[in-house]
Amino acid sequence: MKLYLILFALFLNGPLHSARSAEAATTVELQSQGKTIELSESAHKPLHEQALQLLRTSNFHSDPGDEHHIFTLRAVQSDYRKTVAGKFLVITFATPQKISTVGGEITVAEIIVGLNRNDYASSLFTIDESGRVIGHSKYSGERCIEILKTVKQFNHVA
């Protein structure tokens, strides 16, 4: 009987432990011109959640499954280079995640939010499981303003 109770307890704790481990393995970093800027632990969760909320509002993306073909490879790469040359937020998942957006489901290993404007987050990219840079467009301006306000609240660089 004790063996059953132990196995039952392990079964119950397994999924919870995995969820906690996955959340703990997700990193949140603020980058500014090639330097990592320390964020307090209290900044990680709200920025992680806000980046996910912003991504979910994306109407269009340059993923190979994009049926609208509004992106060019050259433009996505150019915009990405400009974004990461300045200030940006990067959310890195321990394992790639399937995320539903307005424009469809995508697989995400990283979320990159550009912070190169003073009034709102300026761009949105994801990196998929193969390392491909995916550009996004037509996403929530309100969420962009919220992210920048949160970054400024926790750090004076943005």
Backbone as ProteinMPNN parsed JSONL, in Angstrom:
{"seq_chain_A": "MKLYLILFALFLNGPLHSARSAEAATTVELQSQGKTIELSESAHKPLHEQALQLLRTSNFHSDPGDEHHIFTLRAVQSDYRKTVAGKFLVITFATPQKISTVGGEITVAEIIVGLNRNDYASSLFTIDESGRVIGHSKYSGERCIEILKTVKQFNHVA", "coords_chain_A": {"N_chain_A": [[0.829, -1.202, 0.0], [1.952, 1.241, 0.812], [3.802, 1.58, -1.216], [2.159, 2.141, -3.418], [1.093, 4.607, -2.634], [3.407, 6.179, -2.606], [4.175, 6.042, -5.309], [1.913, 7.252, -6.429], [2.127, 9.829, -5.328], [4.526, 10.638, -6.517], [3.709, 10.616, -9.197], [1.814, 12.693, -9.179], [3.439, 14.905, -8.539], [5.222, 14.993, -10.65], [4.302, 16.287, -13.252], [3.912, 18.899, -12.246], [6.396, 19.551, -11.284], [7.844, 19.476, -13.674], [6.658, 21.594, -15.082], [7.384, 23.73, -13.442], [10.162, 23.54, -13.719], [10.471, 24.053, -16.469], [9.553, 26.685, -16.6], [11.438, 27.903, -14.973], [13.68, 27.485, -16.501], [13.329, 29.176, -18.617], [14.647, 32.103, -19.946], [15.04, 35.614, -19.444], [16.255, 38.417, -20.922], [17.75, 41.616, -21.149], [19.132, 43.467, -23.659], [21.566, 45.779, -24.753], [23.059, 47.339, -27.242], [24.935, 45.22, -27.638], [25.557, 44.522, -25.035], [24.679, 42.813, -22.051], [22.14, 43.694, -19.871], [21.468, 43.742, -16.529], [18.492, 42.541, -15.159], [16.119, 42.73, -12.555], [14.97, 39.902, -10.656], [12.243, 40.124, -10.218], [11.36, 41.363, -12.484], [11.343, 39.522, -14.517], [9.084, 37.694, -14.785], [6.75, 39.408, -15.424], [7.684, 40.579, -17.835], [8.169, 38.357, -19.443], [5.532, 37.314, -19.658], [4.257, 39.526, -20.907], [5.634, 39.654, -23.341], [4.854, 37.228, -24.493], [2.071, 37.716, -24.679], [2.102, 39.851, -26.506], [3.198, 38.566, -28.771], [1.148, 36.729, -29.334], [-0.728, 38.405, -30.45], [0.097, 38.884, -32.997], [-0.557, 39.292, -36.393], [0.554, 38.624, -38.863], [3.286, 36.707, -40.142], [6.634, 35.707, -41.057], [7.116, 33.026, -41.314], [7.702, 29.842, -42.928], [5.183, 28.727, -43.425], [3.575, 30.864, -43.976], [0.913, 32.192, -45.607], [0.399, 34.612, -46.815], [2.605, 35.957, -47.832], [3.948, 38.474, -47.418], [6.392, 39.262, -46.596], [9.897, 39.628, -47.257], [12.874, 37.735, -47.464], [15.265, 39.174, -47.365], [14.415, 41.673, -46.3], [13.441, 40.929, -43.747], [15.789, 39.928, -42.555], [17.395, 42.242, -42.629], [15.895, 44.057, -41.031], [15.951, 42.636, -38.629], [18.724, 42.631, -38.026], [19.102, 45.394, -37.605], [17.501, 45.744, -35.361], [18.723, 44.095, -33.339], [21.123, 45.353, -33.135], [20.74, 47.457, -31.514], [18.765, 48.233, -28.718], [17.088, 45.608, -27.061], [14.739, 43.112, -25.976], [15.006, 39.788, -24.993], [13.498, 36.675, -24.887], [14.091, 33.473, -23.95], [13.321, 30.156, -24.486], [13.599, 27.016, -22.801], [12.953, 24.725, -24.172], [11.635, 24.557, -27.477], [8.468, 26.174, -28.072], [5.051, 25.697, -28.978], [3.061, 28.19, -30.185], [0.052, 29.909, -30.379], [-0.948, 32.355, -32.6], [-2.659, 35.293, -33.845], [-2.234, 35.149, -36.555], [-1.756, 32.452, -36.945], [-0.474, 29.199, -35.857], [2.785, 28.916, -34.492], [6.182, 27.785, -34.034], [8.334, 28.426, -31.395], [11.493, 29.293, -30.231], [12.808, 31.464, -29.248], [11.843, 34.795, -28.339], [12.078, 37.999, -29.605], [12.037, 41.326, -28.806], [12.145, 44.447, -30.052], [13.512, 47.494, -28.798], [13.989, 50.074, -29.667], [12.861, 52.564, -29.841], [11.51, 55.478, -28.202], [8.892, 55.565, -27.396], [7.412, 53.193, -27.703], [7.665, 49.56, -27.912], [9.58, 48.529, -30.624], [9.75, 46.504, -32.593], [9.136, 43.046, -33.552], [10.241, 39.778, -33.357], [10.71, 36.256, -33.846], [12.56, 33.313, -33.091], [12.778, 30.24, -34.59], [12.658, 26.612, -34.036], [14.695, 25.685, -35.64], [16.472, 27.728, -35.78], [15.849, 29.767, -37.473], [15.089, 33.133, -38.301], [12.123, 34.787, -37.702], [9.983, 37.196, -38.893], [7.502, 39.5, -37.669], [4.319, 41.13, -38.035], [1.775, 43.691, -37.753], [0.718, 43.777, -34.968], [-0.269, 44.171, -31.525], [-0.259, 47.505, -30.639], [-0.77, 48.622, -28.171], [0.181, 46.654, -26.412], [2.869, 46.862, -27.039], [3.511, 49.355, -25.987], [3.061, 48.834, -23.269], [5.072, 46.908, -22.717], [7.44, 48.41, -23.083], [7.083, 50.34, -21.055], [7.2, 48.66, -18.817], [9.831, 47.663, -18.999], [11.221, 50.074, -18.653], [10.407, 50.647, -16.071], [11.764, 48.729, -14.584], [14.369, 49.104, -15.346], [16.647, 51.656, -16.228], [17.8, 52.038, -18.694], [16.384, 51.581, -21.075]], "CA_chain_A": [[0.0, 0.0, 0.0], [2.838, 2.393, 0.866], [4.401, 1.743, -2.536], [1.164, 2.81, -4.256], [1.029, 6.004, -2.215], [4.627, 6.845, -3.068], [4.06, 6.183, -6.769], [0.867, 8.244, -6.692], [2.685, 11.139, -5.003], [5.492, 10.96, -7.575], [2.94, 10.915, -10.398], [1.225, 14.027, -9.03], [4.477, 15.927, -8.524], [5.953, 15.003, -11.918], [3.939, 17.375, -14.154], [4.11, 20.192, -11.614], [7.836, 19.788, -11.258], [8.259, 19.773, -15.048], [6.196, 22.945, -15.416], [8.249, 24.663, -12.714], [11.489, 23.484, -14.326], [10.409, 24.725, -17.767], [9.461, 28.123, -16.346], [12.719, 28.344, -14.433], [14.675, 27.414, -17.566], [13.096, 30.284, -19.535], [15.437, 33.261, -19.543], [14.628, 36.945, -19.888], [17.431, 39.275, -20.927], [17.704, 42.919, -21.794], [20.398, 43.715, -24.345], [21.723, 47.13, -25.276], [24.267, 47.5, -28.046], [25.863, 44.127, -27.41], [25.804, 44.269, -23.612], [23.547, 42.33, -21.269], [21.803, 44.57, -18.75], [20.825, 42.944, -15.491], [17.126, 42.827, -14.735], [15.795, 42.073, -11.289], [14.137, 38.696, -10.785], [10.831, 40.515, -10.252], [11.039, 41.836, -13.841], [11.295, 38.407, -15.462], [7.746, 37.15, -15.037], [5.884, 40.296, -16.204], [8.2, 40.765, -19.195], [7.911, 37.089, -20.134], [4.102, 37.271, -19.967], [3.923, 40.577, -21.865], [6.178, 39.263, -24.652], [3.939, 36.191, -25.016], [0.816, 38.373, -25.06], [2.367, 40.593, -27.739], [3.35, 37.594, -29.852], [-0.162, 36.151, -29.666], [-1.52, 39.37, -31.231], [0.695, 39.013, -34.333], [-1.436, 38.876, -37.492], [1.327, 38.11, -39.99], [4.647, 36.281, -39.82], [7.377, 35.261, -42.228], [7.33, 31.588, -41.234], [7.441, 29.21, -44.225], [3.759, 28.456, -43.588], [2.873, 32.125, -44.217], [0.177, 32.163, -46.876], [0.213, 35.963, -47.346], [3.842, 36.318, -48.53], [4.17, 39.924, -47.361], [7.77, 39.468, -46.145], [10.994, 39.098, -48.056], [13.97, 37.275, -46.62], [16.203, 40.285, -47.218], [13.841, 42.683, -45.401], [13.402, 40.37, -42.392], [17.158, 39.893, -42.041], [17.835, 43.62, -42.422], [15.192, 44.582, -39.86], [16.451, 41.931, -37.45], [20.068, 43.151, -37.717], [18.945, 46.74, -37.026], [16.925, 45.589, -34.02], [19.669, 43.544, -32.368], [22.264, 46.27, -33.007], [20.359, 48.438, -30.502], [18.206, 47.713, -27.46], [16.034, 44.623, -27.276], [14.409, 42.135, -24.95], [14.988, 38.436, -25.558], [12.939, 35.622, -24.042], [14.587, 32.211, -24.498], [12.672, 28.98, -23.891], [14.475, 25.851, -22.668], [12.573, 23.898, -25.313], [10.72, 25.324, -28.339], [7.056, 26.153, -27.692], [4.028, 25.976, -29.992], [2.303, 29.343, -29.718], [-1.0, 30.328, -31.307], [-1.047, 33.789, -32.834], [-3.787, 35.623, -34.723], [-1.835, 34.704, -37.886], [-1.569, 31.003, -36.998], [0.415, 28.588, -34.874], [4.202, 28.904, -34.832], [7.071, 27.196, -33.041], [9.184, 29.515, -30.926], [12.577, 29.03, -29.29], [13.087, 32.766, -28.66], [11.071, 35.976, -28.726], [12.908, 39.194, -29.567], [11.223, 42.54, -28.866], [13.0, 45.614, -30.225], [13.231, 48.618, -27.895], [14.78, 51.153, -30.244], [12.09, 53.811, -29.854], [11.241, 55.96, -26.844], [7.468, 55.566, -27.087], [6.866, 51.83, -27.665], [8.533, 48.51, -28.444], [9.63, 48.876, -32.038], [9.719, 45.384, -33.533], [8.893, 41.73, -32.965], [10.771, 38.641, -34.106], [10.887, 35.011, -33.115], [13.517, 32.363, -33.653], [12.122, 28.935, -34.499], [13.48, 25.52, -33.522], [15.853, 25.463, -36.513], [17.315, 28.914, -35.739], [15.383, 30.723, -38.485], [14.504, 34.377, -37.807], [10.766, 34.998, -38.22], [9.488, 38.549, -38.673], [6.074, 39.613, -37.368], [3.744, 42.46, -38.258], [0.4, 43.953, -37.336], [0.517, 43.272, -33.612], [-0.869, 45.154, -30.623], [0.495, 48.686, -30.226], [-0.969, 48.773, -26.726], [1.123, 45.733, -25.755], [4.212, 47.42, -27.253], [3.664, 50.441, -25.01], [3.159, 48.198, -21.948], [6.394, 46.284, -22.556], [8.442, 49.455, -22.891], [6.879, 50.896, -19.715], [7.686, 47.684, -17.837], [11.294, 47.677, -19.06], [11.669, 51.328, -18.026], [10.134, 50.545, -14.634], [12.77, 47.889, -13.955], [15.705, 49.488, -15.772], [16.64, 53.02, -16.765], [18.493, 52.089, -19.978], [15.448, 51.572, -22.211]], "C_chain_A": [[0.867, 1.257, 0.0], [3.468, 2.655, -0.495], [3.445, 2.471, -3.471], [1.058, 4.291, -3.912], [2.25, 6.785, -2.691], [4.567, 7.072, -4.571], [3.021, 7.233, -7.141], [1.386, 9.657, -6.437], [3.701, 11.568, -6.06], [4.781, 11.331, -8.87], [2.353, 12.319, -10.333], [2.279, 15.122, -9.104], [5.221, 16.037, -9.841], [5.571, 16.149, -12.832], [4.153, 18.756, -13.546], [5.591, 20.544, -11.593], [8.338, 20.157, -12.653], [7.859, 21.178, -15.441], [7.066, 23.982, -14.716], [9.64, 24.706, -13.334], [11.512, 24.219, -15.65], [10.347, 26.229, -17.585], [10.789, 28.665, -15.842], [13.784, 28.369, -15.52], [14.463, 28.499, -18.624], [13.886, 31.485, -19.044], [14.867, 34.532, -20.155], [15.852, 37.836, -19.783], [17.126, 40.591, -21.63], [19.088, 43.162, -22.373], [20.414, 45.152, -24.837], [23.084, 47.238, -25.936], [25.337, 46.492, -27.686], [26.163, 43.809, -25.96], [24.532, 43.797, -22.931], [23.36, 43.253, -20.073], [21.004, 43.745, -17.749], [19.421, 43.46, -15.193], [16.891, 42.119, -13.412], [14.926, 40.851, -11.566], [12.656, 39.059, -10.896], [10.411, 41.024, -11.632], [10.803, 40.687, -14.805], [9.878, 37.952, -15.796], [6.858, 38.127, -15.817], [6.377, 40.502, -17.633], [7.993, 39.517, -20.042], [6.441, 37.026, -20.577], [3.719, 38.32, -21.013], [4.456, 40.25, -23.26], [5.3, 38.184, -25.285], [2.62, 36.801, -25.472], [0.99, 39.142, -26.367], [2.453, 39.634, -28.915], [2.003, 37.024, -30.277], [-1.024, 37.098, -30.501], [-1.014, 39.534, -32.662], [-0.242, 38.452, -35.406], [-0.686, 38.22, -38.651], [2.723, 37.738, -39.524], [5.304, 35.716, -41.073], [7.733, 33.778, -42.202], [7.049, 30.958, -42.6], [5.964, 28.883, -44.477], [2.924, 29.697, -43.866], [2.209, 32.11, -45.587], [0.05, 33.536, -47.527], [1.428, 36.485, -48.108], [4.076, 37.827, -48.568], [5.598, 40.266, -46.942], [8.74, 38.997, -47.219], [12.105, 38.713, -47.092], [14.937, 38.42, -46.348], [15.683, 41.323, -46.215], [13.812, 42.187, -43.958], [14.8, 40.38, -41.795], [17.688, 41.297, -41.753], [17.197, 44.22, -41.174], [15.696, 43.931, -38.57], [17.833, 42.463, -37.049], [19.985, 44.536, -37.083], [18.421, 46.655, -35.601], [17.974, 45.146, -33.013], [20.959, 44.358, -32.273], [21.998, 47.308, -31.917], [19.911, 47.779, -29.222], [17.098, 46.72, -27.782], [15.904, 43.7, -26.072], [14.414, 40.775, -25.625], [14.5, 37.447, -24.503], [13.37, 34.308, -24.691], [13.935, 31.058, -23.738], [13.664, 27.82, -23.84], [14.212, 24.872, -23.807], [11.595, 24.709, -26.157], [9.258, 25.098, -27.951], [6.172, 26.378, -28.914], [3.174, 27.101, -29.431], [1.298, 29.727, -30.791], [-1.024, 31.845, -31.379], [-2.285, 34.041, -33.682], [-3.501, 35.084, -36.122], [-1.589, 33.219, -38.019], [-0.583, 30.511, -35.953], [1.854, 28.584, -35.39], [4.971, 28.21, -33.716], [8.122, 28.234, -32.691], [10.226, 28.998, -29.938], [12.954, 30.314, -28.553], [12.105, 33.801, -29.183], [12.007, 37.165, -28.58], [11.998, 40.4, -29.759], [12.178, 43.728, -28.938], [12.549, 46.774, -29.352], [13.967, 49.875, -28.377], [14.0, 52.446, -30.477], [11.836, 54.222, -28.414], [9.785, 55.837, -26.433], [6.822, 54.182, -27.061], [7.897, 50.843, -28.201], [8.438, 48.543, -29.96], [9.552, 47.724, -33.026], [9.526, 44.073, -32.784], [9.41, 40.652, -33.91], [10.697, 37.414, -33.214], [11.977, 34.224, -33.826], [12.852, 31.002, -33.499], [13.117, 27.86, -34.067], [14.703, 25.24, -34.393], [16.797, 26.662, -36.541], [16.933, 29.98, -36.746], [14.744, 31.94, -37.816], [13.16, 34.574, -38.506], [10.346, 36.425, -37.878], [7.994, 38.534, -38.428], [5.599, 41.028, -37.689], [2.281, 42.474, -37.86], [0.095, 43.253, -36.012], [0.124, 44.451, -32.731], [0.082, 46.294, -30.233], [0.395, 48.921, -28.729], [0.005, 47.887, -25.948], [2.559, 46.24, -25.898], [4.505, 48.534, -26.257], [3.85, 49.856, -23.609], [4.534, 47.589, -21.708], [7.447, 47.343, -22.302], [8.31, 50.097, -21.516], [7.421, 49.959, -18.644], [9.207, 47.649, -17.829], [11.826, 48.923, -18.375], [11.47, 51.294, -16.512], [11.25, 49.776, -13.926], [14.207, 48.272, -14.326], [15.663, 50.836, -16.455], [17.314, 53.133, -18.135], [17.535, 52.246, -21.144], [14.816, 52.919, -22.437]], "O_chain_A": [[0.574, 2.22, -0.709], [3.649, 3.807, -0.888], [3.873, 3.333, -4.239], [0.945, 5.131, -4.804], [2.126, 7.929, -3.13], [4.871, 8.163, -5.053], [3.231, 8.015, -8.068], [1.128, 10.571, -7.22], [3.732, 12.734, -6.454], [5.201, 12.256, -9.566], [2.389, 13.055, -11.319], [2.022, 16.176, -9.687], [5.803, 17.084, -10.126], [6.446, 16.944, -13.177], [4.536, 19.688, -14.253], [5.982, 21.683, -11.85], [9.167, 21.056, -12.795], [8.642, 21.888, -16.073], [7.443, 24.99, -15.313], [10.232, 25.777, -13.463], [12.468, 24.939, -15.938], [11.0, 26.974, -18.315], [11.215, 29.752, -16.233], [14.699, 29.191, -15.467], [15.346, 28.716, -19.454], [13.81, 31.848, -17.87], [14.289, 34.517, -21.241], [16.423, 37.999, -18.705], [16.344, 40.649, -22.579], [20.092, 43.074, -21.666], [19.394, 45.676, -25.284], [24.121, 47.229, -25.272], [26.494, 46.846, -27.458], [26.953, 42.906, -25.682], [23.444, 44.309, -23.195], [24.313, 43.554, -19.353], [19.993, 43.132, -18.092], [19.204, 44.657, -15.002], [17.412, 41.028, -13.184], [14.236, 40.78, -12.583], [11.9, 38.379, -11.59], [9.216, 41.106, -11.915], [10.125, 40.865, -15.816], [9.521, 37.84, -16.969], [6.251, 37.711, -16.805], [5.564, 40.591, -18.554], [7.676, 39.613, -21.228], [6.148, 36.72, -21.733], [2.933, 38.027, -21.914], [3.794, 40.541, -24.256], [5.034, 38.228, -26.486], [2.106, 36.446, -26.532], [0.121, 39.091, -27.237], [1.837, 39.874, -29.953], [1.754, 36.856, -31.471], [-1.947, 36.654, -31.184], [-1.629, 40.245, -33.457], [-0.665, 37.298, -35.339], [-1.234, 37.359, -39.34], [3.278, 38.37, -38.626], [4.631, 35.303, -42.017], [8.567, 33.328, -42.988], [6.236, 31.486, -43.359], [5.547, 28.776, -45.629], [1.702, 29.607, -43.982], [2.889, 32.025, -46.609], [-0.368, 33.625, -48.682], [1.287, 37.371, -48.951], [4.366, 38.39, -49.624], [5.974, 41.439, -46.933], [8.44, 38.085, -47.989], [12.246, 39.309, -46.024], [15.377, 38.605, -45.214], [16.443, 41.796, -45.371], [14.127, 42.945, -43.041], [14.981, 40.797, -40.651], [18.356, 41.513, -40.741], [17.886, 44.823, -40.352], [15.848, 44.599, -37.547], [18.083, 42.715, -35.871], [20.711, 44.827, -36.132], [18.853, 47.411, -34.731], [18.107, 45.75, -31.948], [21.8, 44.08, -31.419], [22.926, 47.966, -31.448], [20.577, 46.886, -28.698], [16.273, 46.958, -28.665], [16.827, 43.538, -25.274], [13.877, 40.629, -26.722], [15.017, 37.392, -23.387], [13.05, 34.056, -25.853], [13.991, 30.995, -22.51], [14.481, 27.664, -24.747], [15.141, 24.264, -24.34], [10.803, 25.475, -25.609], [8.861, 24.001, -27.559], [6.517, 27.17, -29.79], [2.625, 26.985, -28.335], [1.644, 29.855, -31.965], [-1.11, 32.531, -30.36], [-2.894, 33.097, -34.185], [-4.412, 34.614, -36.804], [-1.244, 32.755, -39.105], [0.057, 31.3, -35.258], [2.111, 28.291, -36.557], [4.476, 28.067, -32.598], [8.726, 28.846, -33.571], [9.894, 28.352, -28.943], [13.364, 30.276, -27.393], [11.606, 33.705, -30.304], [12.657, 37.323, -27.546], [11.275, 40.488, -30.752], [12.931, 43.985, -27.998], [11.352, 47.011, -29.187], [14.5, 50.639, -27.572], [14.441, 53.317, -31.227], [11.936, 53.398, -27.505], [9.462, 55.984, -25.255], [5.768, 54.019, -26.445], [8.868, 51.227, -28.852], [7.341, 48.582, -30.517], [9.304, 47.96, -34.209], [9.72, 43.988, -31.571], [9.069, 40.617, -35.093], [10.631, 37.519, -31.989], [12.269, 34.445, -35.002], [12.41, 30.645, -32.407], [14.273, 28.158, -33.769], [15.655, 24.615, -33.926], [17.81, 26.633, -37.24], [17.62, 30.994, -36.864], [13.956, 31.8, -36.881], [13.069, 34.532, -39.733], [10.353, 36.816, -36.711], [7.291, 37.653, -38.924], [6.365, 41.99, -37.624], [1.647, 41.438, -37.66], [-0.667, 42.288, -35.947], [0.184, 45.602, -33.163], [1.099, 46.068, -29.577], [1.352, 49.362, -28.093], [0.583, 48.315, -24.948], [3.372, 46.071, -24.989], [5.62, 48.641, -25.745], [4.696, 50.325, -22.848], [5.101, 47.735, -20.625], [8.267, 47.193, -21.397], [9.32, 50.374, -20.869], [8.031, 50.408, -17.674], [9.814, 47.608, -16.76], [12.778, 48.845, -17.599], [12.274, 51.849, -15.763], [11.639, 50.121, -12.81], [15.154, 47.813, -13.688], [14.722, 51.123, -17.194], [17.388, 54.232, -18.685], [17.832, 52.963, -22.099], [14.007, 53.075, -23.353]]}, "name": "protein", "num_of_chains": 1, "seq": "MKLYLILFALFLNGPLHSARSAEAATTVELQSQGKTIELSESAHKPLHEQALQLLRTSNFHSDPGDEHHIFTLRAVQSDYRKTVAGKFLVITFATPQKISTVGGEITVAEIIVGLNRNDYASSLFTIDESGRVIGHSKYSGERCIEILKTVKQFNHVA"}
